[in-house]
Amino acid sequence: MTDQAATDQAGGGSAFLRLDKWLFFARFCKSRQLAAALCESGRLRIGGAIVSKPHYKLRVGDVLTFPQGRFIRVVKVEALGRRRGPAEEAKTLYEDLSPPDAQPPLPRQAVAAAPHREPGAGRPTKRERRDIERLRDEE
């Protein structure tokens, strides 16, 4: 048994894990690259302090606040993982302090819808183009 594993089981405060690895193990990010990008974006907080380094030493008891989709997630670290296991195993690594369905969604950015095109405006359709070609061939 390694020293880190011994301190994990004993509940010692000296055990830590990289923040990007923990986000990956807890299945908040699909890859470590995405987890590192989230850390570097400056949108992740631990205990209210902004963290911008993926190598931050995460410990049991830390509270993370970060955006996930349209929601703000607040989770408390319950355990440090050893691997990216199944979802049931990942759920044991944290306690969700604010479930996403209990929060109002963040405001959506304005989605630019395609403008409605009136018939005859803009580029000709395939049918119109064939009609134009027929007219040119007749001349």
CNS distance restraints for C-alpha pairs under 8 A (distance, minus, plus):
assign (resid   1 and name CA) (resid   5 and name CA) 6.26 0.50 0.50
assign (resid   1 and name CA) (resid   6 and name CA) 6.65 0.50 0.50
assign (resid   2 and name CA) (resid   6 and name CA) 6.27 0.50 0.50
assign (resid   3 and name CA) (resid   7 and name CA) 6.31 0.50 0.50
assign (resid   4 and name CA) (resid   8 and name CA) 6.06 0.50 0.50
assign (resid   4 and name CA) (resid  15 and name CA) 5.85 0.50 0.50
assign (resid   5 and name CA) (resid   9 and name CA) 6.25 0.50 0.50
assign (resid   6 and name CA) (resid  10 and name CA) 6.09 0.50 0.50
assign (resid   7 and name CA) (resid  11 and name CA) 5.88 0.50 0.50
assign (resid   7 and name CA) (resid  12 and name CA) 4.98 0.50 0.50
assign (resid   7 and name CA) (resid  13 and name CA) 7.65 0.50 0.50
assign (resid   7 and name CA) (resid  14 and name CA) 7.03 0.50 0.50
assign (resid   7 and name CA) (resid  15 and name CA) 5.86 0.50 0.50
assign (resid   8 and name CA) (resid  12 and name CA) 6.33 0.50 0.50
assign (resid   8 and name CA) (resid  15 and name CA) 6.05 0.50 0.50
assign (resid   8 and name CA) (resid  79 and name CA) 7.96 0.50 0.50
assign (resid   8 and name CA) (resid  80 and name CA) 7.55 0.50 0.50
assign (resid  13 and name CA) (resid  59 and name CA) 7.08 0.50 0.50
assign (resid  13 and name CA) (resid  60 and name CA) 7.36 0.50 0.50
assign (resid  14 and name CA) (resid  59 and name CA) 7.75 0.50 0.50
assign (resid  15 and name CA) (resid  59 and name CA) 6.43 0.50 0.50
assign (resid  15 and name CA) (resid  60 and name CA) 7.93 0.50 0.50
assign (resid  16 and name CA) (resid  57 and name CA) 5.50 0.50 0.50
assign (resid  16 and name CA) (resid  58 and name CA) 5.25 0.50 0.50
assign (resid  16 and name CA) (resid  59 and name CA) 4.80 0.50 0.50
assign (resid  16 and name CA) (resid  60 and name CA) 7.56 0.50 0.50
assign (resid  16 and name CA) (resid  80 and name CA) 7.29 0.50 0.50
assign (resid  17 and name CA) (resid  21 and name CA) 7.01 0.50 0.50
assign (resid  17 and name CA) (resid  22 and name CA) 6.61 0.50 0.50
assign (resid  17 and name CA) (resid  57 and name CA) 5.56 0.50 0.50
assign (resid  17 and name CA) (resid  58 and name CA) 5.25 0.50 0.50
assign (resid  17 and name CA) (resid  59 and name CA) 6.79 0.50 0.50
assign (resid  17 and name CA) (resid  80 and name CA) 6.61 0.50 0.50
assign (resid  18 and name CA) (resid  22 and name CA) 6.33 0.50 0.50
assign (resid  18 and name CA) (resid  54 and name CA) 6.75 0.50 0.50
assign (resid  18 and name CA) (resid  55 and name CA) 4.98 0.50 0.50
assign (resid  18 and name CA) (resid  56 and name CA) 5.64 0.50 0.50
assign (resid  18 and name CA) (resid  57 and name CA) 5.14 0.50 0.50
assign (resid  18 and name CA) (resid  58 and name CA) 5.91 0.50 0.50
assign (resid  19 and name CA) (resid  23 and name CA) 6.26 0.50 0.50
assign (resid  19 and name CA) (resid  39 and name CA) 7.88 0.50 0.50
assign (resid  19 and name CA) (resid  54 and name CA) 5.54 0.50 0.50
assign (resid  19 and name CA) (resid  55 and name CA) 5.93 0.50 0.50
assign (resid  19 and name CA) (resid  56 and name CA) 5.42 0.50 0.50
assign (resid  19 and name CA) (resid  57 and name CA) 6.26 0.50 0.50
assign (resid  19 and name CA) (resid  58 and name CA) 5.49 0.50 0.50
assign (resid  20 and name CA) (resid  24 and name CA) 6.27 0.50 0.50
assign (resid  20 and name CA) (resid  32 and name CA) 6.03 0.50 0.50
assign (resid  20 and name CA) (resid  35 and name CA) 4.95 0.50 0.50
assign (resid  20 and name CA) (resid  36 and name CA) 5.27 0.50 0.50
assign (resid  20 and name CA) (resid  39 and name CA) 7.11 0.50 0.50
assign (resid  20 and name CA) (resid  54 and name CA) 5.07 0.50 0.50
assign (resid  20 and name CA) (resid  55 and name CA) 6.82 0.50 0.50
assign (resid  21 and name CA) (resid  25 and name CA) 6.03 0.50 0.50
assign (resid  21 and name CA) (resid  32 and name CA) 6.36 0.50 0.50
assign (resid  21 and name CA) (resid  35 and name CA) 7.51 0.50 0.50
assign (resid  22 and name CA) (resid  26 and name CA) 5.92 0.50 0.50
assign (resid  22 and name CA) (resid  58 and name CA) 7.83 0.50 0.50
assign (resid  22 and name CA) (resid  80 and name CA) 6.89 0.50 0.50
assign (resid  22 and name CA) (resid  81 and name CA) 6.65 0.50 0.50
assign (resid  23 and name CA) (resid  27 and name CA) 6.20 0.50 0.50
assign (resid  23 and name CA) (resid  28 and name CA) 5.37 0.50 0.50
assign (resid  23 and name CA) (resid  29 and name CA) 6.05 0.50 0.50
assign (resid  23 and name CA) (resid  32 and name CA) 7.85 0.50 0.50
assign (resid  23 and name CA) (resid  35 and name CA) 6.07 0.50 0.50
assign (resid  24 and name CA) (resid  28 and name CA) 6.11 0.50 0.50
assign (resid  24 and name CA) (resid  29 and name CA) 5.21 0.50 0.50
assign (resid  24 and name CA) (resid  30 and name CA) 6.53 0.50 0.50
assign (resid  24 and name CA) (resid  31 and name CA) 6.00 0.50 0.50
assign (resid  24 and name CA) (resid  32 and name CA) 5.68 0.50 0.50
assign (resid  24 and name CA) (resid  35 and name CA) 6.34 0.50 0.50
assign (resid  24 and name CA) (resid  84 and name CA) 6.83 0.50 0.50
assign (resid  25 and name CA) (resid  81 and name CA) 6.17 0.50 0.50
assign (resid  25 and name CA) (resid  82 and name CA) 7.66 0.50 0.50
assign (resid  25 and name CA) (resid  83 and name CA) 5.91 0.50 0.50
assign (resid  25 and name CA) (resid  84 and name CA) 4.25 0.50 0.50
assign (resid  25 and name CA) (resid  85 and name CA) 7.06 0.50 0.50
assign (resid  25 and name CA) (resid  90 and name CA) 6.51 0.50 0.50
assign (resid  26 and name CA) (resid  81 and name CA) 7.57 0.50 0.50
assign (resid  26 and name CA) (resid  84 and name CA) 7.09 0.50 0.50
assign (resid  26 and name CA) (resid  87 and name CA) 7.97 0.50 0.50
assign (resid  26 and name CA) (resid  90 and name CA) 4.59 0.50 0.50
assign (resid  26 and name CA) (resid  91 and name CA) 6.79 0.50 0.50
assign (resid  26 and name CA) (resid  93 and name CA) 6.28 0.50 0.50
assign (resid  26 and name CA) (resid  94 and name CA) 7.55 0.50 0.50
assign (resid  27 and name CA) (resid  84 and name CA) 7.42 0.50 0.50
assign (resid  27 and name CA) (resid  87 and name CA) 7.24 0.50 0.50
assign (resid  27 and name CA) (resid  90 and name CA) 6.44 0.50 0.50
assign (resid  28 and name CA) (resid  35 and name CA) 7.92 0.50 0.50
assign (resid  28 and name CA) (resid  68 and name CA) 7.88 0.50 0.50
assign (resid  29 and name CA) (resid  34 and name CA) 6.05 0.50 0.50
assign (resid  29 and name CA) (resid  35 and name CA) 5.50 0.50 0.50
assign (resid  30 and name CA) (resid  34 and name CA) 6.75 0.50 0.50
assign (resid  30 and name CA) (resid  35 and name CA) 7.76 0.50 0.50
assign (resid  31 and name CA) (resid  35 and name CA) 6.35 0.50 0.50
assign (resid  32 and name CA) (resid  36 and name CA) 6.01 0.50 0.50
assign (resid  33 and name CA) (resid  37 and name CA) 6.15 0.50 0.50
assign (resid  34 and name CA) (resid  38 and name CA) 6.19 0.50 0.50
assign (resid  35 and name CA) (resid  39 and name CA) 6.34 0.50 0.50
assign (resid  35 and name CA) (resid  54 and name CA) 7.57 0.50 0.50
assign (resid  36 and name CA) (resid  40 and name CA) 6.14 0.50 0.50
assign (resid  36 and name CA) (resid  53 and name CA) 7.66 0.50 0.50
assign (resid  36 and name CA) (resid  54 and name CA) 5.05 0.50 0.50
assign (resid  37 and name CA) (resid  41 and name CA) 6.02 0.50 0.50
assign (resid  37 and name CA) (resid  54 and name CA) 7.97 0.50 0.50
assign (resid  38 and name CA) (resid  42 and name CA) 7.33 0.50 0.50
assign (resid  38 and name CA) (resid  43 and name CA) 6.97 0.50 0.50
assign (resid  38 and name CA) (resid  44 and name CA) 6.96 0.50 0.50
assign (resid  39 and name CA) (resid  43 and name CA) 7.10 0.50 0.50
assign (resid  39 and name CA) (resid  44 and name CA) 5.97 0.50 0.50
assign (resid  39 and name CA) (resid  51 and name CA) 6.50 0.50 0.50
assign (resid  39 and name CA) (resid  52 and name CA) 5.07 0.50 0.50
assign (resid  39 and name CA) (resid  53 and name CA) 5.73 0.50 0.50
assign (resid  39 and name CA) (resid  54 and name CA) 5.28 0.50 0.50
assign (resid  40 and name CA) (resid  51 and name CA) 7.66 0.50 0.50
assign (resid  40 and name CA) (resid  52 and name CA) 4.43 0.50 0.50
assign (resid  40 and name CA) (resid  53 and name CA) 5.64 0.50 0.50
assign (resid  40 and name CA) (resid  54 and name CA) 6.65 0.50 0.50
assign (resid  41 and name CA) (resid  52 and name CA) 6.50 0.50 0.50
assign (resid  42 and name CA) (resid  50 and name CA) 6.25 0.50 0.50
assign (resid  42 and name CA) (resid  51 and name CA) 6.13 0.50 0.50
assign (resid  42 and name CA) (resid  52 and name CA) 4.96 0.50 0.50
assign (resid  43 and name CA) (resid  50 and name CA) 7.05 0.50 0.50
assign (resid  43 and name CA) (resid  51 and name CA) 7.76 0.50 0.50
assign (resid  43 and name CA) (resid  52 and name CA) 7.95 0.50 0.50
assign (resid  43 and name CA) (resid  66 and name CA) 6.12 0.50 0.50
assign (resid  43 and name CA) (resid  67 and name CA) 7.16 0.50 0.50
assign (resid  44 and name CA) (resid  50 and name CA) 5.95 0.50 0.50
assign (resid  44 and name CA) (resid  51 and name CA) 5.84 0.50 0.50
assign (resid  44 and name CA) (resid  52 and name CA) 7.35 0.50 0.50
assign (resid  44 and name CA) (resid  64 and name CA) 7.11 0.50 0.50
assign (resid  44 and name CA) (resid  65 and name CA) 5.85 0.50 0.50
assign (resid  44 and name CA) (resid  66 and name CA) 4.64 0.50 0.50
assign (resid  44 and name CA) (resid  67 and name CA) 7.51 0.50 0.50
assign (resid  45 and name CA) (resid  49 and name CA) 5.16 0.50 0.50
assign (resid  45 and name CA) (resid  50 and name CA) 4.38 0.50 0.50
assign (resid  45 and name CA) (resid  51 and name CA) 5.56 0.50 0.50
assign (resid  45 and name CA) (resid  64 and name CA) 5.66 0.50 0.50
assign (resid  45 and name CA) (resid  65 and name CA) 5.09 0.50 0.50
assign (resid  45 and name CA) (resid  66 and name CA) 6.45 0.50 0.50
assign (resid  46 and name CA) (resid  50 and name CA) 6.54 0.50 0.50
assign (resid  46 and name CA) (resid  51 and name CA) 6.70 0.50 0.50
assign (resid  46 and name CA) (resid  62 and name CA) 6.52 0.50 0.50
assign (resid  46 and name CA) (resid  63 and name CA) 5.53 0.50 0.50
assign (resid  46 and name CA) (resid  64 and name CA) 4.62 0.50 0.50
assign (resid  46 and name CA) (resid  65 and name CA) 6.43 0.50 0.50
assign (resid  47 and name CA) (resid  62 and name CA) 6.56 0.50 0.50
assign (resid  47 and name CA) (resid  63 and name CA) 5.38 0.50 0.50
assign (resid  47 and name CA) (resid  64 and name CA) 6.57 0.50 0.50
assign (resid  47 and name CA) (resid  65 and name CA) 7.98 0.50 0.50
assign (resid  48 and name CA) (resid  65 and name CA) 7.75 0.50 0.50
assign (resid  51 and name CA) (resid  56 and name CA) 7.54 0.50 0.50
assign (resid  58 and name CA) (resid  62 and name CA) 6.95 0.50 0.50
assign (resid  59 and name CA) (resid  77 and name CA) 7.28 0.50 0.50
assign (resid  59 and name CA) (resid  80 and name CA) 7.48 0.50 0.50
assign (resid  60 and name CA) (resid  77 and name CA) 5.16 0.50 0.50
assign (resid  60 and name CA) (resid  78 and name CA) 5.54 0.50 0.50
assign (resid  60 and name CA) (resid  79 and name CA) 5.70 0.50 0.50
assign (resid  60 and name CA) (resid  80 and name CA) 6.80 0.50 0.50
assign (resid  61 and name CA) (resid  76 and name CA) 6.05 0.50 0.50
assign (resid  61 and name CA) (resid  77 and name CA) 5.17 0.50 0.50
assign (resid  61 and name CA) (resid  78 and name CA) 6.18 0.50 0.50
assign (resid  62 and name CA) (resid  76 and name CA) 5.77 0.50 0.50
assign (resid  62 and name CA) (resid  77 and name CA) 5.48 0.50 0.50
assign (resid  63 and name CA) (resid  74 and name CA) 6.93 0.50 0.50
assign (resid  63 and name CA) (resid  75 and name CA) 5.67 0.50 0.50
assign (resid  63 and name CA) (resid  76 and name CA) 4.36 0.50 0.50
assign (resid  63 and name CA) (resid  77 and name CA) 6.33 0.50 0.50
assign (resid  64 and name CA) (resid  73 and name CA) 7.77 0.50 0.50
assign (resid  64 and name CA) (resid  74 and name CA) 5.62 0.50 0.50
assign (resid  64 and name CA) (resid  75 and name CA) 5.32 0.50 0.50
assign (resid  64 and name CA) (resid  76 and name CA) 6.29 0.50 0.50
assign (resid  64 and name CA) (resid  77 and name CA) 7.71 0.50 0.50
assign (resid  65 and name CA) (resid  72 and name CA) 6.91 0.50 0.50
assign (resid  65 and name CA) (resid  73 and name CA) 5.58 0.50 0.50
assign (resid  65 and name CA) (resid  74 and name CA) 4.51 0.50 0.50
assign (resid  65 and name CA) (resid  75 and name CA) 6.67 0.50 0.50
assign (resid  66 and name CA) (resid  72 and name CA) 5.69 0.50 0.50
assign (resid  66 and name CA) (resid  73 and name CA) 5.40 0.50 0.50
assign (resid  66 and name CA) (resid  74 and name CA) 6.78 0.50 0.50
assign (resid  67 and name CA) (resid  71 and name CA) 5.78 0.50 0.50
assign (resid  67 and name CA) (resid  72 and name CA) 4.37 0.50 0.50
assign (resid  67 and name CA) (resid  73 and name CA) 5.88 0.50 0.50
assign (resid  68 and name CA) (resid  72 and name CA) 6.01 0.50 0.50
assign (resid  68 and name CA) (resid  73 and name CA) 6.42 0.50 0.50
assign (resid  70 and name CA) (resid 105 and name CA) 5.65 0.50 0.50
assign (resid  70 and name CA) (resid 106 and name CA) 5.25 0.50 0.50
assign (resid  70 and name CA) (resid 107 and name CA) 7.77 0.50 0.50
assign (resid  70 and name CA) (resid 108 and name CA) 7.69 0.50 0.50
assign (resid  71 and name CA) (resid 100 and name CA) 6.01 0.50 0.50
assign (resid  71 and name CA) (resid 103 and name CA) 7.19 0.50 0.50
assign (resid  71 and name CA) (resid 104 and name CA) 7.73 0.50 0.50
assign (resid  71 and name CA) (resid 105 and name CA) 5.66 0.50 0.50
assign (resid  71 and name CA) (resid 106 and name CA) 6.05 0.50 0.50
assign (resid  72 and name CA) (resid 100 and name CA) 7.34 0.50 0.50
assign (resid  72 and name CA) (resid 106 and name CA) 7.99 0.50 0.50
assign (resid  73 and name CA) (resid  96 and name CA) 7.73 0.50 0.50
assign (resid  73 and name CA) (resid  97 and name CA) 7.91 0.50 0.50
assign (resid  73 and name CA) (resid  98 and name CA) 6.36 0.50 0.50
assign (resid  73 and name CA) (resid  99 and name CA) 7.27 0.50 0.50
assign (resid  73 and name CA) (resid 100 and name CA) 6.88 0.50 0.50
assign (resid  74 and name CA) (resid  96 and name CA) 6.34 0.50 0.50
assign (resid  74 and name CA) (resid  97 and name CA) 5.45 0.50 0.50
assign (resid  74 and name CA) (resid  98 and name CA) 5.62 0.50 0.50
assign (resid  75 and name CA) (resid  94 and name CA) 6.19 0.50 0.50
assign (resid  75 and name CA) (resid  95 and name CA) 5.55 0.50 0.50
assign (resid  75 and name CA) (resid  96 and name CA) 4.59 0.50 0.50
assign (resid  75 and name CA) (resid  97 and name CA) 5.35 0.50 0.50
assign (resid  75 and name CA) (resid  98 and name CA) 7.33 0.50 0.50
assign (resid  76 and name CA) (resid  94 and name CA) 5.46 0.50 0.50
assign (resid  76 and name CA) (resid  95 and name CA) 5.12 0.50 0.50
assign (resid  76 and name CA) (resid  96 and name CA) 6.57 0.50 0.50
assign (resid  76 and name CA) (resid  97 and name CA) 6.95 0.50 0.50
assign (resid  77 and name CA) (resid  93 and name CA) 6.22 0.50 0.50
assign (resid  77 and name CA) (resid  94 and name CA) 4.59 0.50 0.50
assign (resid  77 and name CA) (resid  95 and name CA) 6.60 0.50 0.50
assign (resid  78 and name CA) (resid  92 and name CA) 7.15 0.50 0.50
assign (resid  78 and name CA) (resid  93 and name CA) 5.15 0.50 0.50
assign (resid  78 and name CA) (resid  94 and name CA) 4.72 0.50 0.50
assign (resid  78 and name CA) (resid  95 and name CA) 6.45 0.50 0.50
assign (resid  79 and name CA) (resid  92 and name CA) 7.20 0.50 0.50
assign (resid  79 and name CA) (resid  93 and name CA) 4.62 0.50 0.50
assign (resid  79 and name CA) (resid  94 and name CA) 6.68 0.50 0.50
assign (resid  80 and name CA) (resid  93 and name CA) 6.30 0.50 0.50
assign (resid  81 and name CA) (resid  90 and name CA) 7.88 0.50 0.50
assign (resid  81 and name CA) (resid  93 and name CA) 6.63 0.50 0.50
assign (resid  84 and name CA) (resid  90 and name CA) 7.31 0.50 0.50
assign (resid  85 and name CA) (resid  89 and name CA) 5.95 0.50 0.50
assign (resid  85 and name CA) (resid  90 and name CA) 6.45 0.50 0.50
assign (resid  86 and name CA) (resid  90 and name CA) 6.36 0.50 0.50
assign (resid  87 and name CA) (resid  91 and name CA) 6.26 0.50 0.50
assign (resid  88 and name CA) (resid  92 and name CA) 7.00 0.50 0.50
assign (resid  89 and name CA) (resid  93 and name CA) 7.34 0.50 0.50
assign (resid  90 and name CA) (resid  94 and name CA) 7.75 0.50 0.50
assign (resid  91 and name CA) (resid  95 and name CA) 7.70 0.50 0.50
assign (resid  98 and name CA) (resid 102 and name CA) 7.03 0.50 0.50
assign (resid  98 and name CA) (resid 103 and name CA) 7.40 0.50 0.50
assign (resid  99 and name CA) (resid 103 and name CA) 7.11 0.50 0.50
assign (resid 117 and name CA) (resid 121 and name CA) 6.49 0.50 0.50
assign (resid 117 and name CA) (resid 122 and name CA) 7.49 0.50 0.50
assign (resid 120 and name CA) (resid 124 and name CA) 7.13 0.50 0.50
assign (resid 124 and name CA) (resid 128 and name CA) 5.57 0.50 0.50
assign (resid 124 and name CA) (resid 129 and name CA) 5.90 0.50 0.50
assign (resid 125 and name CA) (resid 129 and name CA) 6.05 0.50 0.50
assign (resid 126 and name CA) (resid 130 and name CA) 6.29 0.50 0.50
assign (resid 127 and name CA) (resid 131 and name CA) 6.37 0.50 0.50
assign (resid 128 and name CA) (resid 132 and name CA) 6.27 0.50 0.50
assign (resid 129 and name CA) (resid 133 and name CA) 6.28 0.50 0.50
assign (resid 130 and name CA) (resid 134 and name CA) 6.20 0.50 0.50
assign (resid 131 and name CA) (resid 135 and name CA) 6.36 0.50 0.50
assign (resid 132 and name CA) (resid 136 and name CA) 6.33 0.50 0.50
assign (resid 133 and name CA) (resid 137 and name CA) 6.21 0.50 0.50
assign (resid 134 and name CA) (resid 138 and name CA) 6.34 0.50 0.50
assign (resid 135 and name CA) (resid 139 and name CA) 6.81 0.50 0.50
